[in-house]
Amino acid sequence: MVTSISHIALIVRDPARTAELFAGVLGAHVVANPPDDDGHPQSLAKLGGVWFVLRQGTGPSCRNGDHIALEVSADELAVCAGKLLTFDVEHFMARQDTALYFMDYDNHVFELDAGGSIDEALTCRT
């Protein structure tokens, strides 16, 4: 039985650069990591208690509806939106400014959600 997410692995061209984005915008705890068993450089970034393994390689060729959503407060959402202005990544507000979407340098999409958790939404429906 699954008890939690162990980690999320993303393939990126420059692991250190993506780790810097996560640290600068999201406050991630970043750890430089030696290359994996195949010699690929990688970095580790911890967000919300989950490790992201950023491994060097060729990421997705295009975006689709897949994304990783991270829950934040409304105040944190505004702060992150301001920080994104200093990084060269596409971003935009959505859902009446309760969600902020941004794309990393490799077509991965992230959502910062200040609109409440899915658990809260389901509780309100019952």
C-alpha positions in Angstrom: 0.0 0.0 0.0 1.4 3.4 -0.9 2.0 5.7 2.0 3.4 8.8 0.3 5.2 10.1 -2.8 8.9 9.2 -2.5 10.1 11.6 -5.1 9.3 13.1 -8.5 11.9 12.8 -11.3 12.1 15.3 -14.1 14.4 15.2 -17.1 15.9 18.7 -17.7 18.7 20.1 -19.8 20.4 21.9 -16.9 19.7 20.4 -13.5 21.5 23.2 -11.6 19.6 25.9 -13.5 16.2 24.3 -12.8 17.2 23.8 -9.1 18.0 27.5 -9.0 14.5 28.3 -10.3 12.9 26.1 -7.7 15.0 27.7 -4.9 14.6 31.3 -6.1 10.8 31.2 -6.7 9.6 28.4 -4.4 12.2 28.4 -1.6 13.2 24.8 -2.3 16.0 23.2 -0.4 18.5 22.3 -3.0 21.2 19.6 -2.7 23.9 19.1 -5.4 24.1 15.4 -6.1 26.8 13.4 -7.8 26.0 12.0 -11.2 23.7 9.0 -11.3 25.0 5.5 -12.2 24.9 6.3 -15.9 27.0 9.5 -15.4 24.1 12.0 -15.9 24.4 15.1 -13.8 21.5 15.7 -11.4 20.3 18.0 -8.6 17.9 17.4 -5.8 15.3 20.0 -4.7 12.8 19.5 -1.8 9.4 21.1 -2.2 6.6 20.6 0.3 8.3 17.6 1.8 8.7 15.9 -1.6 12.1 15.5 -3.3 12.4 16.4 -7.0 15.2 14.6 -8.8 16.3 16.8 -11.6 18.3 14.6 -14.0 20.1 15.9 -17.1 18.7 14.9 -20.4 16.2 15.9 -23.0 12.9 16.9 -21.5 9.5 16.8 -23.1 9.3 18.2 -26.6 6.0 20.0 -26.0 3.5 20.9 -23.3 0.2 19.1 -22.7 -2.2 19.2 -19.8 0.2 17.4 -17.4 1.3 19.6 -14.6 2.4 19.5 -10.9 0.2 21.5 -8.6 1.6 22.9 -5.3 -0.6 24.3 -2.6 0.3 27.8 -1.4 -1.4 30.6 0.5 -2.7 33.7 -1.3 0.2 35.7 0.1 2.7 33.2 -1.0 1.1 33.2 -4.5 1.7 36.9 -4.8 5.3 36.7 -3.6 6.0 33.9 -6.1 4.4 35.8 -8.9 6.8 38.7 -8.2 9.8 36.4 -8.0 9.0 34.8 -11.4 9.6 38.2 -13.0 13.3 37.8 -12.4 13.5 34.4 -14.1 13.2 33.9 -17.9 10.1 31.6 -17.8 6.6 31.9 -19.0 3.9 32.4 -16.3 0.4 33.6 -15.9 -2.4 33.9 -13.3 -5.6 31.9 -13.7 -8.9 31.1 -11.9 -9.6 34.6 -10.7 -6.0 35.0 -9.5 -6.1 32.0 -7.2 -3.7 30.0 -9.4 -0.3 30.8 -10.9 1.0 28.6 -13.7 4.7 28.7 -14.8 6.8 26.6 -17.1 10.3 25.6 -16.4 13.0 25.7 -19.1 12.1 22.3 -20.3 8.3 22.4 -20.9 7.3 21.1 -17.5 4.3 22.9 -16.1 3.7 23.9 -12.5 0.6 25.3 -10.8 0.7 27.2 -7.6 -2.8 26.8 -6.1 -4.1 29.2 -3.5 -7.7 28.2 -4.1 -7.9 25.5 -1.5 -7.1 21.8 -1.6 -8.9 19.1 -3.5 -9.9 17.7 -0.1 -11.5 21.0 0.9 -13.4 21.1 -2.4 -14.7 17.6 -2.0 -15.8 18.3 1.6 -17.8 21.3 0.4 -19.7 19.2 -2.1 -21.0 16.7 0.5 
